[in-house]
Amino acid sequence: MKNVIIAFALILTTSAFAQKTQNITFTKGKLVEVALLSIREGKDSQFYQDYFSKVMPVAMPYGARPIASFATTRSVLGDSPAKVVVFFEWGSIEEKRAFEKNPEYLKLRNIRDNALNYLVQGYFQVEESKTIAISDNKVYDFAALWVDPANATKLQQYFGAVMPEATKGNIGYTPIATLNSIGARDQNWHPSLIAFAEWKGGSQALDRLEKTKAFKDNVHLREAATPYKEVFHLKPIL
């Protein structure tokens, strides 16, 4: 019996050490670039070592700072083939535009593009600064929403009706940050906003929410307000 207890304790200790956690910060007043991408098979080293590690020293004088990267674990809505979601900070849109004219970046961009088979990017901002801890054993929700201005109030009605149910313990939808589009058309991906949250109820929390009366009675409001959506479950790359 003693040996069983010791073995169980070792398993718990190993699990605790296996979990990785990292603090990430979204900063008010900064430009947040969000990129959805997929790396070609066998091109991981080309993207991370040949491009990313070399482009960062070029980008940093322009206020560049990686916020966080995530792997998509479930595609919930939309037809995006993205496998990775990246949040990236810049000092301002003017600094980002200046960086994109840098000759050293232009040389490296071909390496990046050759390593990827899908890439879309958009510019956003947050209304308040926030630092949160993310862990690789938790489930995060990434919802990019294209809002119909004529029906925008219906989105608020939807959240008002569904959130009391969504925040219950066995579901545990917990908002982290809302990223609003800055309206710039520089890039090729333009959702109105991104809702970034955690499912404290785990990977099946969304399925439980979708079975509730509150969701079924009000999902039509969400559909009317957001004719197109790209929604993923994410796991941090730490």
N, C-alpha and C positions, 0 to 999 in steps of 0.2 A: 504493500500500500504506500509506504514511504517513497519507494522508487517512482510510483505513478504520480504522486504529488510533485516530486522534484521535476519529472518530465513535463508535467503540465505547466509548472512555473517557468521552465525554460522556454516553452512554446510561447507563453505570454510575453516573456522578456524579448524574445526574438521578434515577435510581432510589433512590439513597441518600438524597437530600434529600426524596423523595416519602414515604419511610417515616416514620410518626409513632409515637412512643413516649412512654409516660407511666407514672410510678410510682403505684401504688395501694396502700392500706393497709387491712387488716382488723385491728381492734383488739379484743383481749380485754377483756371487761367492758362493751362498748358494745352497744347494740341495733342489729342490722342489719336494715333493712327491704328486702325484695326485692319488686319490682313487675314484673309482666309486662303489657305493654300494646300496643295498636295504635291508631295515630292515624288519624282519619278523613281521607279524601282531601281535600286542600286546606286542612287544619286545622293544618299544622305550625307556622305562625307563631302561631296562636292558642295552641297548647300551650306552645311554647318562649318566646315573647316576652310574650304577654298573661297567661299563668299562671306558668310556671316562674320567669322572671326577677323577677316581682313577689312570688312566694310565698317565695323564699329569704330576703329580709330579715326576713320575719315568722317564719320557721322557725329561723333561726340562734340566737336567744336560748335555744332549747330543745335546743341541742347538735346541730343538724342539720348534716350534712356529706355532700355527694355523694361516693361512692366511685368509681363508674364506670358508664358506660352502654354497652350493646352492641346491635348489630343482629343479629337471627337470620338466618343464612344457609342453614340446613338444619334442618328438623324431622325428628328421627330417630324418636322414639317419643312417643305421646300425641296428643291431639286439640286441643291449645291453638292458638289462632290468633295468638298473640303475635308481634309483629314487633320489639319492643324489650324488653330486660331491663335493669333498673336496680337497682344496689346503693346503698343510702343508709344513712348512720349517724345515730343519735340518741344523746343522752346516756344515756337510760334509757327504759323503757317508760312510766314515770310522766310524763316530760317529753313524750313523743310524745302521750300521752293529753291532757295539758294543752294542747298545741298544737292538737289537733283541736277544742278548745272555743273557740279564739281567734276573735273575730268577724271579723277581717280575713281569716283563712284561710277561714272559712265563706263569705264573699263571693266569694272567688277559686275555690272548689271548683266552683261551677257552670260557670265558664269551662273548667276542666279536664275536667269530665264531658262537656260539650258537644263538646269536641275529640276525645274518645276513643270508639271503638266496642268496646273491650275493656280491662278493667283488673282484675287480681287482685293481692293483696298479702299478704305473710306476714312474721312476725317470727322472727329467728334470732340465733344467737350463735356465735362461734368460740372454740375452746379455747385458742388461742395467737395472739398478734399476729404479723402477717406483712406485709412490704412486698415487692411484686414489680413488675417492669417489664412492661407489656403493649404490644404493637405491633399496628398495624392490618394488617400483612401476615402475621399468625399466626392459627391456628385454635384456638378455645377450646371446651371441652366443658362444657355446663351440664346436669347430671342431677338433677332433682328427683324424689326417691323416696318413695313411700308404703310404709313397711315394715310387714309383718305381724309383730307381736311373737312369735307362735308359731313363726315361721320365721326370725327375725332372724339366728340363727347361720349360716344358709345363705348369707347375703350375705357374711359374712366368709370362708366356705369358697370362694365364687365368686372373690372378689378374691385370696385366697391362691393359688388354682390358675391364675388368668388373668394376674395382674400380671407374672410373669416373662416372659411372651410379649408383653404389652402394652407393656412398657417398652423393648423392643428398638429399635434405631436407626431401622428403617424404619417403625415405628409410633409410638414415642416418647410414649406416654401419660404425662404428668407431672402429678401432683396439685399443686394450688395451695392450695386451702383446702376444708375441710369445714364447712358451716354447719348447725348443729343447731337444730331448732325449739325455741322456748322454751315451747311448749305453750299460749300465750295464744290465745284465740279471737276477739280483737278484729276481725281482718280476715277475708277470705273465701277464703284459700288456705293449706292446711295440710299440705304434705309433711313427712315425718319429718326429712328432711335434704336438703341440696343438696351434690353433689360437683362442685366447680369445678376444671377441669384444662386443660392445653394438649395439643394433638396436635402434637408436634414433627415427626411424619411427614407433616404436611400434611392437606389436605382429604380424601384417600383413605385415611388411616391407619385409620379405623374399619372400612372395607370390607376392608382387609387383615387386621385382627384377626379379623373375623367368619369368615374363611376358615381360620383356624388350628384345629388339633385341640383345643388347650386351651380355646378358646372354645366350640366345638361340643359338647365333652364336658361342659362345666360351666354353660352358659347356663341350663339347667333350674333350677339353684340360685338364680340371680338372679331368675328368673321366680317361683319359689315364695316368695322372700323379699319381693319387691316387686310385688304384684299390679297396681299402677298406677304409671306413670312418665311424666314429661314431660322429654324430652331434646332439646337443641338444639345445633347448632354456632353459635358466635357470632363476630362481628367487632367490635372496639372502635370506639366512636364518639368520635374524638379531634379 
